[in-house]
Amino acid sequence: MSTSKSSALGGMPKAGEAVLKLNDGNNMPMLGYGLGTVLHKRSRDQKNEVIVTTTKLAIEHGFRHLDGAELYNNEIELGDAVRASPIPRSDLFIVTKLCGTEKRDVMAEFEGSLSRLGLDYVDLYLVHAPYMADNAKDLQYVWSQMEEIKISGRAKSIGVSNFLQEHIEIILEAAKIPPAVNSIEYHPYLQRGPLINFLKSQNIAISAYSTLTALTEDAPGPVNELYTQLARKHDVSETDIALRWCLDQNIAAITTTRKGNRLKALCEKLPTFKLTKDRFPPEDRR
């Protein structure tokens, strides 16, 4: 369920203020700034001040949900941006993720992430993928460690990423605390109806990444003309249309850019319109 603070723009919330109420009672801002893709570093050895500056700019323009991961090698920069921002830490929603492709000591990895971030807690800690587990018992053990982290208060919410229904069902068989979020690839060409329906039936919130795929990797394609038509209709960009399509389904949308003018435009335009009656045709090409 989404909730929000009202704004002057037709009673709609500002871009950073619309939130999803998670199953543990915490609120997750629906628009997230992703530190993967263009901000992803090959190594964490050398600090990249551009990432700090760009992330700080995203916060200044209205982003409150900052989506990081150990795998992105830029937790140090994310933490520096949080401290450099005038926005109070309590108003930000910081996400990082446990490596999901190799067996790791969950507690040690989490401590490492907190140390690199320079923070006392994160708002959401995710298992980045289920592939570190050889069997159901392994996956359930990893989740039990995630539960301990939440109980400690150092992660306000816990969840998963890139998990299919079968993986979540394994967790739920033994879980004391269910995942609050599943972060998945989601766009008009990968609509994942059965998985979406399952997650909603379990009250697990959805955070979507690769939201602009139809505009970038898979263009031109069947929905590009519709993107263009809707952008003209609402006097916004095609990027706004792609993100709004997720938000209007109560799905959080993660996006990223290095360009300050695009960050500003997203936060200004997204609250001004909805696509409630503008349905995309089913297009699942993967």
Residue frames relative to the residue before (quaternion, step in Angstrom):
aa qw qx qy qz dx dy dz
M 1.0000 0.0000 0.0000 0.0000 0.00 0.00 0.00
S 0.2677 -0.7680 0.5587 0.1627 3.55 -0.94 0.85
T 0.0454 -0.7539 0.6546 0.0308 3.51 -1.19 0.69
S 0.0378 -0.8185 0.5732 -0.0024 3.56 -1.18 0.32
K 0.4468 -0.5913 0.5812 0.3361 3.45 -1.46 0.09
S 0.4485 -0.6860 0.4872 0.3014 3.59 -1.01 0.64
S 0.1733 -0.7617 0.6140 0.1130 3.53 -1.28 0.41
A 0.6811 -0.4934 0.3528 0.4101 3.53 -1.33 0.02
L 0.6175 0.5734 -0.3428 0.4153 3.59 1.21 -0.38
G 0.8044 -0.2909 0.1550 0.4942 3.56 0.14 1.28
G 0.6512 -0.5317 0.3204 0.4365 3.58 1.12 0.54
M 0.5397 0.6156 -0.4088 0.4033 3.59 1.26 0.04
P 0.5544 -0.6318 0.4216 0.3401 3.60 -1.09 0.64
K 0.5600 -0.5465 0.4879 0.3869 3.52 -1.26 0.40
A 0.7063 -0.5063 0.2841 0.4052 3.55 -1.19 0.59
G 0.7521 0.4051 -0.2253 0.4686 3.59 0.90 -0.83
E 0.6540 0.5691 -0.2984 0.3992 3.57 1.25 -0.23
A 0.5608 0.5718 -0.4072 0.4391 3.61 1.15 -0.37
V 0.0340 -0.8299 0.5555 -0.0386 3.58 -0.73 1.05
L 0.3357 -0.6683 0.6163 0.2468 3.50 -1.38 0.35
K 0.3423 -0.7039 0.5826 0.2189 3.56 -0.98 0.87
L 0.2837 -0.7870 0.5280 0.1460 3.57 -0.54 1.17
N 0.6511 -0.5598 0.3517 0.3729 3.57 -1.24 0.41
D 0.6605 0.4618 -0.3208 0.4975 3.60 1.28 -0.07
G 0.6344 -0.5676 0.3119 0.4221 3.57 1.31 0.20
N 0.5867 0.5744 -0.3789 0.4270 3.60 1.22 -0.20
N 0.3890 -0.7089 0.5423 0.2283 3.56 -1.26 0.47
M 0.1315 -0.7751 0.6145 0.0652 3.57 -1.00 0.89
P 0.4230 -0.6926 0.5138 0.2783 3.63 -0.67 1.01
M 0.4672 -0.7333 0.4294 0.2442 3.56 -0.86 1.00
L 0.7158 0.3607 -0.2436 0.5461 3.59 1.13 -0.51
G 0.0464 -0.8331 0.5509 -0.0187 3.56 -0.60 1.15
Y 0.3225 -0.7093 0.5927 0.2040 3.53 -1.20 0.66
G 0.2458 -0.8153 0.5142 0.1021 3.56 -0.56 1.21
L 0.2613 -0.7753 0.5582 0.1377 3.56 -0.95 0.92
G 0.4784 0.6153 -0.4674 0.4171 3.57 1.20 0.48
T 0.7302 0.4484 -0.3104 0.4115 3.59 -1.26 -0.53
V 0.8678 0.0480 -0.0376 0.4931 3.62 -0.59 -1.09
L 0.7114 0.4238 -0.2636 0.4948 3.63 1.17 -0.39
H 0.4467 0.7034 -0.4334 0.3433 3.57 1.33 -0.02
K 0.1983 -0.7776 0.5869 0.1076 3.60 -0.90 0.95
R 0.5065 -0.6452 0.4763 0.3168 3.59 -1.09 0.65
S 0.7904 0.0635 -0.0105 0.6091 3.55 1.14 -0.65
R 0.4061 -0.7105 0.5112 0.2627 3.57 -1.10 0.60
D 0.4029 0.7651 -0.4421 0.2383 3.60 1.30 -0.05
Q 0.7965 0.2307 -0.1121 0.5476 3.58 0.89 -0.90
K 0.4143 -0.7292 0.4935 0.2304 3.54 -0.75 1.08
N 0.2120 -0.7740 0.5889 0.0962 3.56 -1.06 0.85
E 0.2901 -0.7995 0.5038 0.1509 3.57 -0.25 1.28
V 0.5500 0.6052 -0.4035 0.4103 3.60 1.17 -0.45
I 0.6366 0.5211 -0.3276 0.4645 3.59 1.02 -0.77
V 0.6285 0.5264 -0.3322 0.4664 3.58 1.00 -0.81
T 0.6866 0.4966 -0.2810 0.4505 3.57 0.82 -1.03
T 0.6825 0.4924 -0.2909 0.4551 3.58 0.88 -0.95
T 0.6627 0.4956 -0.3064 0.4705 3.59 0.96 -0.84
K 0.6263 0.5213 -0.3295 0.4768 3.57 1.01 -0.78
L 0.6422 0.5190 -0.3171 0.4664 3.59 1.02 -0.80
A 0.6177 0.5395 -0.3421 0.4586 3.59 1.02 -0.77
I 0.6439 0.5085 -0.3165 0.4761 3.58 0.99 -0.83
E 0.6677 0.5183 -0.3060 0.4382 3.57 0.87 -0.94
H 0.7000 0.4602 -0.2724 0.4733 3.59 1.06 -0.70
G 0.7350 -0.4607 0.2263 0.4431 3.61 1.21 -0.05
F 0.5097 0.6247 -0.4442 0.3908 3.61 1.20 -0.10
R 0.1153 -0.7952 0.5934 0.0475 3.56 -0.98 0.91
H 0.6644 0.4441 -0.2633 0.5404 3.57 1.25 -0.54
L 0.0217 -0.8073 0.5878 -0.0479 3.59 -0.50 1.23
D 0.1716 -0.8436 0.5083 0.0242 3.54 -0.36 1.34
G 0.0588 0.8171 -0.5655 0.0953 3.55 -0.27 1.30
A 0.1084 -0.7771 0.6142 0.0848 3.56 -1.35 -0.13
E 0.6003 -0.5434 0.4453 0.3822 3.55 -1.21 0.52
L 0.6424 0.5646 -0.3068 0.4175 3.56 1.02 -0.88
Y 0.6510 0.5414 -0.3228 0.4230 3.61 1.09 -0.61
N 0.3306 -0.7908 0.4611 0.2295 3.60 1.30 -0.24
N 0.6623 0.4967 -0.3230 0.4585 3.60 1.10 0.54
E 0.2471 0.7821 -0.5344 0.2039 3.59 1.08 0.64
I 0.5963 0.5572 -0.3705 0.4435 3.61 1.04 -0.64
E 0.6760 0.4878 -0.2886 0.4709 3.58 0.90 -0.92
L 0.6225 0.5326 -0.3423 0.4601 3.59 1.00 -0.76
G 0.6719 0.4952 -0.2996 0.4621 3.58 0.88 -0.90
D 0.6406 0.5206 -0.3245 0.4618 3.58 0.99 -0.79
A 0.6459 0.5183 -0.3213 0.4593 3.59 1.01 -0.81
V 0.6237 0.5355 -0.3332 0.4617 3.58 1.02 -0.79
R 0.7041 0.4587 -0.2722 0.4688 3.59 0.87 -0.91
A 0.6761 0.4941 -0.2944 0.4604 3.60 1.09 -0.64
S 0.6048 0.5817 -0.3522 0.4144 3.58 1.21 -0.40
P 0.4699 -0.6706 0.4911 0.2973 3.59 -1.09 0.64
I 0.5457 0.6109 -0.4019 0.4094 3.59 1.25 -0.23
P 0.4935 -0.6743 0.4519 0.3122 3.63 -0.79 0.94
R 0.6010 -0.5773 0.4166 0.3632 3.56 -1.09 0.74
S 0.6503 0.5469 -0.3211 0.4183 3.60 0.97 -0.80
D 0.6677 0.4854 -0.2975 0.4797 3.60 1.22 -0.37
L 0.6413 0.5102 -0.3190 0.4762 3.58 1.28 -0.09
F 0.2485 -0.7412 0.6076 0.1407 3.55 -1.25 0.55
I 0.0715 -0.8407 0.5362 -0.0246 3.55 -0.10 1.36
V 0.1113 -0.7931 0.5987 0.0099 3.54 -0.85 1.10
T 0.1116 0.7417 -0.6614 -0.0008 3.53 -1.16 0.64
K 0.3190 -0.7798 0.5262 0.1150 3.55 -1.26 0.40
L 0.4536 -0.6491 0.5560 0.2528 3.50 -1.26 0.72
C 0.5371 -0.6136 0.4645 0.3454 3.59 -0.94 0.84
G 0.1969 -0.8307 0.5161 0.0697 3.57 -0.76 1.05
T 0.6391 0.5539 -0.3227 0.4250 3.59 1.23 0.11
E 0.7603 0.2427 -0.1579 0.5815 3.60 1.27 -0.23
K 0.5273 -0.6066 0.4801 0.3514 3.55 -1.16 0.57
R 0.0268 0.7972 -0.5986 0.0732 3.55 -0.76 1.09
D 0.5112 -0.5673 0.5326 0.3651 3.54 -1.33 0.27
V 0.3898 -0.7722 0.4458 0.2301 3.57 -0.22 1.29
M 0.6800 0.4938 -0.3015 0.4503 3.59 0.82 -0.95
A 0.6663 0.4987 -0.3059 0.4623 3.58 0.93 -0.88
E 0.6442 0.5184 -0.3200 0.4624 3.58 1.00 -0.80
F 0.6520 0.5067 -0.3183 0.4656 3.57 0.97 -0.82
E 0.6369 0.5187 -0.3256 0.4682 3.58 0.96 -0.86
G 0.6407 0.5282 -0.3210 0.4556 3.57 1.02 -0.79
S 0.6484 0.5117 -0.3168 0.4662 3.57 0.99 -0.82
L 0.6520 0.5028 -0.3223 0.4671 3.59 0.90 -0.88
S 0.6487 0.5236 -0.3203 0.4500 3.58 0.97 -0.84
R 0.6773 0.4778 -0.2988 0.4729 3.59 0.89 -0.89
L 0.6617 0.4918 -0.3006 0.4795 3.57 1.02 -0.76
G 0.2894 -0.7625 0.5203 0.2531 3.57 1.09 -0.70
L 0.5368 0.6170 -0.3891 0.4239 3.56 1.16 0.66
D 0.5057 -0.6436 0.4868 0.3051 3.55 -1.24 0.48
Y 0.7979 0.0128 0.0220 0.6023 3.56 1.18 -0.56
V 0.2464 -0.7018 0.6301 0.2229 3.53 -1.37 0.18
D 0.5338 -0.6386 0.4523 0.3205 3.54 -1.20 0.46
L 0.7979 0.0296 0.0036 0.6021 3.57 1.12 -0.64
Y 0.0686 -0.7721 0.6317 0.0152 3.56 -0.89 1.03
L 0.1097 -0.8238 0.5561 0.0004 3.55 -0.67 1.17
V 0.3828 -0.6189 0.6196 0.2943 3.53 -1.31 0.46
H 0.4187 -0.7795 0.4030 0.2339 3.57 -0.34 1.28
A 0.7759 -0.0985 0.0843 0.6173 3.60 1.15 -0.61
P 0.5094 -0.6835 0.4332 0.2926 3.61 -1.15 0.48
Y 0.4969 0.7404 -0.3759 0.2520 3.57 1.27 -0.11
M 0.5242 0.6188 -0.4284 0.3984 3.61 1.23 0.04
A 0.6621 0.5277 -0.2898 0.4462 3.57 1.23 -0.44
D 0.3437 -0.7433 0.5401 0.1942 3.57 -0.92 0.94
N 0.8022 0.0398 0.0157 0.5955 3.55 1.18 -0.54
A 0.7347 -0.4263 0.2942 0.4380 3.55 -1.32 0.13
K 0.6403 0.5399 -0.3330 0.4330 3.57 0.97 -0.82
D 0.6243 0.5362 -0.3322 0.4609 3.59 1.01 -0.79
L 0.6757 0.4987 -0.2941 0.4563 3.56 0.89 -0.96
Q 0.6552 0.5047 -0.3104 0.4687 3.57 0.97 -0.81
Y 0.6296 0.5227 -0.3399 0.4635 3.59 1.06 -0.68
V 0.6236 0.5254 -0.3395 0.4687 3.58 0.94 -0.84
W 0.6783 0.4905 -0.3044 0.4546 3.57 0.88 -0.90
S 0.6145 0.5425 -0.3589 0.4463 3.61 1.01 -0.68
Q 0.6340 0.5089 -0.3230 0.4845 3.59 1.12 -0.65
M 0.6076 0.5350 -0.3413 0.4777 3.57 1.08 -0.68
E 0.6342 0.5305 -0.3267 0.4579 3.58 0.98 -0.82
E 0.6361 0.5262 -0.3294 0.4582 3.59 0.99 -0.81
I 0.6308 0.5300 -0.3301 0.4607 3.57 1.03 -0.76
K 0.6568 0.4923 -0.3161 0.4756 3.59 0.94 -0.82
I 0.6446 0.5281 -0.3247 0.4473 3.57 0.91 -0.89
S 0.6415 0.5387 -0.3205 0.4424 3.58 1.09 -0.70
G 0.4649 -0.6940 0.4297 0.3427 3.58 1.24 -0.40
R 0.5621 0.6286 -0.3858 0.3741 3.59 1.24 -0.07
A 0.7045 0.1805 -0.2116 0.6530 3.55 1.38 0.02
K 0.3862 -0.7517 0.4829 0.2295 3.56 -0.52 1.15
S 0.7797 0.0577 -0.0138 0.6234 3.58 1.11 -0.76
I 0.1715 -0.7666 0.6090 0.1097 3.55 -1.24 0.49
G 0.0746 0.8068 -0.5814 0.0746 3.54 -1.13 0.62
V 0.4666 -0.6603 0.5229 0.2700 3.53 -1.32 -0.31
S 0.1760 -0.7585 0.6168 0.1154 3.53 -1.34 0.18
N 0.8366 0.1324 -0.1329 0.5147 3.56 -1.00 0.88
F 0.4234 0.6878 -0.4756 0.3486 3.58 1.12 0.62
L 0.3177 -0.7117 0.5954 0.1948 3.54 -1.09 0.78
Q 0.7202 -0.4300 0.3051 0.4509 3.56 -1.27 0.20
E 0.6537 0.5369 -0.3267 0.4215 3.59 0.89 -0.89
H 0.6526 0.5054 -0.3198 0.4653 3.60 1.03 -0.73
I 0.6704 0.4925 -0.3016 0.4660 3.58 0.94 -0.85
E 0.6205 0.5369 -0.3448 0.4558 3.59 1.02 -0.70
I 0.6150 0.5346 -0.3428 0.4673 3.59 1.06 -0.70
I 0.6504 0.5097 -0.3091 0.4708 3.58 0.95 -0.88
L 0.6948 0.5056 -0.2845 0.4251 3.55 0.81 -1.03
E 0.5489 0.6241 -0.3976 0.3887 3.61 1.13 -0.49
A 0.8123 0.2287 -0.0943 0.5282 3.58 1.03 -0.77
A 0.4915 0.7159 -0.4065 0.2841 3.59 1.25 -0.25
K 0.3019 -0.6939 0.6226 0.1994 3.50 -1.22 0.70
I 0.7541 0.1846 -0.0962 0.6229 3.54 1.22 -0.64
P 0.3222 -0.7634 0.5184 0.2112 3.64 -0.59 1.02
P 0.6026 -0.5280 0.4274 0.4188 3.60 -1.16 0.36
A 0.3720 -0.7278 0.5319 0.2213 3.56 -1.01 0.81
V 0.8028 0.1352 -0.0056 0.5807 3.58 1.12 -0.73
N 0.0652 -0.7182 0.6836 0.1127 3.53 -1.32 0.49
S 0.1995 -0.7775 0.5890 0.0933 3.57 -0.69 1.12
I 0.0671 0.8254 -0.5482 0.1171 3.58 -0.54 1.19
E 0.5510 -0.5457 0.4964 0.3900 3.53 -1.31 0.30
Y 0.1363 0.7984 -0.5675 0.1482 3.57 -0.79 1.02
H 0.2636 0.7160 -0.6048 0.2282 3.55 -0.85 1.10
P 0.7392 -0.4397 0.2434 0.4484 3.65 -1.16 0.20
Y 0.7017 0.4433 -0.2799 0.4825 3.60 1.13 -0.49
L 0.7476 0.2130 -0.1732 0.6048 3.58 1.29 0.05
Q 0.0387 0.8693 -0.4879 0.0687 3.54 0.49 1.27
R 0.2215 -0.8582 0.4575 0.0720 3.60 1.30 -0.12
G 0.0026 -0.8753 0.4836 -0.0084 3.55 0.98 0.92
P 0.6984 0.4645 -0.3053 0.4509 3.65 0.68 -0.94
L 0.6645 0.4914 -0.3151 0.4666 3.61 0.95 -0.81
I 0.6332 0.5261 -0.3297 0.4621 3.59 0.96 -0.84
N 0.6659 0.5029 -0.3030 0.4603 3.58 0.88 -0.93
F 0.6413 0.5186 -0.3241 0.4635 3.59 0.98 -0.81
L 0.6665 0.5070 -0.3098 0.4502 3.59 0.84 -0.95
K 0.6696 0.4867 -0.3042 0.4715 3.56 0.94 -0.84
S 0.6323 0.5306 -0.3361 0.4536 3.60 1.05 -0.69
Q 0.7148 0.4140 -0.2372 0.5114 3.58 1.18 -0.58
N 0.4249 -0.7207 0.4420 0.3235 3.58 1.32 0.10
I 0.4074 0.6644 -0.5008 0.3766 3.55 1.01 0.92
A 0.3826 -0.7464 0.4992 0.2176 3.57 -0.60 1.14
I 0.3110 -0.7471 0.5664 0.1556 3.54 -1.21 0.64
S 0.0891 -0.7539 0.6498 0.0369 3.52 -1.00 0.95
A 0.2097 -0.8265 0.5171 0.0742 3.58 -0.56 1.17
Y 0.0733 -0.7621 0.6404 0.0613 3.53 -1.03 0.86
S 0.7457 0.3205 -0.3073 0.4968 3.59 -1.29 0.32
T 0.1981 0.8364 -0.4862 0.1576 3.55 1.12 0.73
L 0.7205 0.4340 -0.2432 0.4830 3.60 1.17 -0.49
T 0.2711 0.8146 -0.4854 0.1654 3.59 1.25 0.23
A 0.6639 0.5158 -0.3167 0.4392 3.60 0.91 -0.85
L 0.6861 0.4619 -0.2752 0.4902 3.59 1.22 -0.47
T 0.7631 0.3736 -0.1820 0.4950 3.56 1.11 -0.58
E 0.8243 0.2738 -0.1440 0.4742 3.57 0.19 -1.26
D 0.8028 0.3143 -0.1371 0.4878 3.60 0.92 -0.88
A 0.4772 0.6596 -0.4535 0.3626 3.61 1.13 0.47
P 0.5681 -0.2339 -0.7890 -0.0060 1.52 -2.00 1.49
G 0.0233 -0.7990 0.6006 -0.0178 3.53 -1.17 0.65
P 0.7887 -0.3859 0.2190 0.4255 3.57 -1.31 0.06
V 0.7465 0.4056 -0.2489 0.4651 3.63 1.03 -0.60
N 0.4744 0.7106 -0.4401 0.2763 3.61 1.16 -0.21
E 0.6342 0.5158 -0.3354 0.4683 3.58 1.00 -0.74
L 0.6451 0.5115 -0.3202 0.4687 3.57 1.03 -0.78
Y 0.5925 0.5530 -0.3535 0.4671 3.59 1.03 -0.75
T 0.6785 0.4998 -0.2887 0.4544 3.57 0.86 -1.00
Q 0.6587 0.5127 -0.3075 0.4568 3.59 0.91 -0.91
L 0.6932 0.4719 -0.2808 0.4669 3.58 0.89 -0.92
A 0.6122 0.5432 -0.3517 0.4544 3.58 1.05 -0.67
R 0.6543 0.4911 -0.3082 0.4855 3.58 1.01 -0.79
K 0.6402 0.5494 -0.3234 0.4286 3.56 0.93 -0.91
H 0.7909 0.3179 -0.1483 0.5014 3.58 0.88 -0.96
D 0.3840 -0.7453 0.4621 0.2889 3.59 1.32 0.02
V 0.5177 0.5790 -0.4401 0.4505 3.53 0.86 1.07
S 0.5981 -0.5520 0.4230 0.3984 3.59 -1.27 -0.07
E 0.6295 -0.5194 0.4093 0.4079 3.56 -1.27 0.27
T 0.5766 0.5665 -0.3701 0.4578 3.59 1.15 -0.54
D 0.6254 0.5334 -0.3283 0.4653 3.57 0.99 -0.83
I 0.6444 0.5234 -0.3207 0.4561 3.58 0.96 -0.87
A 0.6645 0.5174 -0.3071 0.4433 3.58 0.88 -0.94
L 0.6943 0.4615 -0.2757 0.4784 3.58 0.95 -0.84
R 0.6457 0.5299 -0.3189 0.4479 3.56 0.98 -0.86
W 0.5834 0.5871 -0.3628 0.4283 3.58 1.12 -0.69
C 0.6637 0.4698 -0.2948 0.5018 3.59 1.05 -0.73
L 0.6810 0.5227 -0.3002 0.4159 3.55 0.75 -1.06
D 0.6827 0.4989 -0.2923 0.4467 3.58 0.98 -0.83
Q 0.6529 0.4570 -0.3185 0.5132 3.58 1.30 -0.06
N 0.4829 -0.6679 0.4116 0.3890 3.57 1.33 0.26
I 0.4831 0.6037 -0.4612 0.4354 3.53 1.01 0.92
A 0.4157 -0.6983 0.5215 0.2599 3.57 -0.79 1.00
A 0.2138 -0.7927 0.5642 0.0876 3.58 -1.02 0.82
I 0.1757 -0.7733 0.6044 0.0771 3.55 -0.82 1.09
T 0.0767 0.7842 -0.6120 0.0681 3.56 -0.90 0.91
T 0.1134 -0.7982 0.5870 0.0742 3.56 -1.24 0.21
T 0.1123 0.7519 -0.6473 0.0552 3.52 -1.28 0.48
R 0.4104 -0.6852 0.5397 0.2661 3.56 -1.22 0.46
K 0.6269 0.5948 -0.3159 0.3916 3.58 1.25 -0.41
G 0.4449 -0.7286 0.4633 0.2377 3.54 -0.65 1.16
N 0.6525 0.5217 -0.3310 0.4388 3.59 0.98 -0.78
R 0.6459 0.5027 -0.3234 0.4748 3.60 1.09 -0.64
L 0.6048 0.5428 -0.3504 0.4656 3.59 1.05 -0.71
K 0.6700 0.5019 -0.2870 0.4657 3.54 0.91 -0.97
A 0.6725 0.5089 -0.3013 0.4449 3.59 0.89 -0.94
L 0.6297 0.5382 -0.3398 0.4453 3.59 0.96 -0.80
C 0.7096 0.4625 -0.2690 0.4586 3.55 0.83 -0.97
E 0.6687 0.4867 -0.3038 0.4730 3.59 1.15 -0.51
K 0.7553 0.4369 -0.2185 0.4370 3.59 0.90 -0.94
L 0.6278 0.5944 -0.3561 0.3546 3.60 0.88 -0.87
P 0.6956 0.4682 -0.3160 0.4440 3.65 0.92 -0.65
T 0.6283 0.6103 -0.3269 0.3550 3.62 1.19 -0.27
F 0.8082 0.1745 -0.0834 0.5563 3.62 1.18 -0.18
K 0.1735 -0.7478 0.6259 0.1373 3.53 -1.38 0.24
L 0.3497 -0.7331 0.5475 0.2011 3.55 -1.27 0.48
T 0.1404 0.8535 -0.4958 0.0780 3.57 1.20 0.48
K 0.7834 0.3101 -0.1613 0.5139 3.59 0.90 -0.88
D 0.6214 0.5360 -0.3369 0.4616 3.58 1.29 -0.05
R 0.0302 -0.8500 0.5254 -0.0242 3.56 0.27 1.27
F 0.3602 -0.7019 0.5713 0.2265 3.53 -1.05 0.80
P 0.4862 -0.6402 0.4929 0.3329 3.60 -1.05 0.66
P 0.5686 -0.5782 0.4333 0.3932 3.60 -1.11 0.47
E 0.1079 0.7765 -0.6083 0.1241 3.57 -0.67 1.13
D 0.1419 0.7790 -0.5950 0.1377 3.59 -0.27 1.23
R 0.0391 -0.8581 0.5112 -0.0281 3.56 -0.01 1.32
R 0.6826 0.4671 -0.2991 0.4759 3.62 1.22 0.15
